[in-house]
Amino acid sequence: MFKKIATRLKDWFPAQEVHAHCDGPCGVYDPASARITAEAVLSMTKKILALEVPASGDTAAMVAYNNTLSRYIAIKEEQAQKTKDDLLILWTDYFKPVHLEKYPDLHDTFWKAAKLCSACKVEVSQQHAEELMAAVEKIHNMFWATKDRNVAWYKAS
């Protein structure tokens, strides 16, 4: 009887789907995921810029080109959004007012990095992709300094 009532209530008042990382006190933060995705943005940008448009009239080559280009663009935009999401989590969940004392440009750094993520989504700019990598590196250094740890910056590519 109770199960029927509970089922009815769930049907009448369904719970909204939620996503989170991390409003719980897990304490697990690391800018590495932002580095990896920002690096993918830079890689895809370089690949897009290096693509050669096939000769006119070569339908098969044009189809292959368009397929490759659209895949590169989709990956670039997806990775830029993931970078932005990862940075916003660090900014809003990890960094606290006490960190502003040591890094008065913290908010500006994150705001500009988030703007670069957006620029990398809507443009094909190697300069902006490289600026995003530099911003993520700066955030990496700030983050690890708040933990009194010297974690080397490195790139996978």
SVG drawing of the C-alpha trace seen along z (x, -y; Angstrom):
<svg xmlns="http://www.w3.org/2000/svg" viewBox="-2 -43 59 45">
<polyline fill="none" stroke="black" stroke-width="0.4" points="0.0,0.0 2.8,-2.4 4.7,-1.7 1.6,-2.5 1.2,-5.9 4.9,-6.6 4.8,-5.7 1.8,-8.0 3.5,-10.9 6.5,-10.4 4.4,-10.4 2.5,-13.6 5.6,-15.4 8.6,-14.2 12.0,-15.3 14.1,-17.5 17.2,-16.0 20.3,-17.6 24.0,-17.6 26.8,-18.6 30.5,-18.6 30.8,-19.6 28.5,-21.3 29.3,-18.6 32.3,-18.8 34.4,-16.3 37.4,-18.6 38.7,-17.1 39.8,-19.8 42.5,-19.9 43.0,-22.2 44.4,-19.3 41.1,-18.6 41.0,-22.2 44.5,-21.8 43.7,-18.7 40.5,-20.2 42.2,-23.5 45.0,-21.6 42.5,-19.8 41.0,-23.2 44.5,-24.3 45.1,-21.0 41.8,-21.1 42.3,-24.8 45.7,-24.0 44.2,-21.0 41.4,-23.2 43.8,-25.8 46.0,-23.2 43.2,-21.6 43.5,-22.1 40.4,-22.7 40.2,-20.1 40.1,-21.1 36.8,-22.2 34.9,-19.4 36.3,-16.6 33.1,-15.6 34.5,-12.8 37.4,-14.9 35.0,-17.7 32.8,-15.4 35.8,-14.0 37.0,-17.6 33.6,-18.7 33.3,-15.7 36.8,-16.2 36.2,-19.9 32.8,-19.5 34.3,-16.8 37.2,-19.1 34.8,-22.0 32.5,-19.9 35.4,-18.6 36.9,-22.1 33.6,-23.6 32.9,-20.7 36.3,-20.9 36.1,-24.7 32.8,-24.3 34.4,-21.6 37.3,-23.9 34.9,-26.6 32.9,-24.3 36.0,-23.1 37.3,-26.6 34.0,-27.9 33.9,-25.0 37.4,-26.0 36.5,-29.6 33.2,-29.3 33.7,-26.2 37.4,-26.0 38.7,-29.6 37.6,-31.5 37.9,-35.2 41.2,-34.4 42.8,-33.6 42.0,-37.1 44.4,-38.5 47.3,-36.6 45.8,-36.9 43.9,-40.2 43.6,-39.5 42.0,-36.1 38.5,-37.1 39.8,-38.9 42.0,-35.9 39.0,-33.5 36.7,-35.9 39.1,-36.4 39.7,-32.7 36.0,-32.0 35.7,-34.6 38.6,-33.0 36.7,-29.6 33.7,-31.3 35.9,-33.0 37.5,-29.6 34.0,-28.1 32.9,-30.8 36.2,-31.5 39.1,-29.6 41.9,-31.6 45.2,-30.0 46.1,-33.1 43.0,-32.8 43.6,-29.1 47.2,-29.8 46.0,-32.6 43.5,-30.1 46.4,-27.7 48.4,-30.5 45.4,-31.5 44.9,-27.8 48.6,-27.7 48.3,-30.8 45.3,-29.3 47.2,-26.0 50.0,-28.0 47.6,-29.9 45.7,-26.8 48.7,-24.8 50.3,-27.7 47.2,-27.9 48.0,-24.4 51.7,-25.2 52.6,-22.7 54.9,-23.0 53.2,-21.0 54.9,-21.2 53.0,-22.5 53.2,-20.2 51.3,-19.5 50.4,-16.2 51.2,-17.2"/>
</svg>
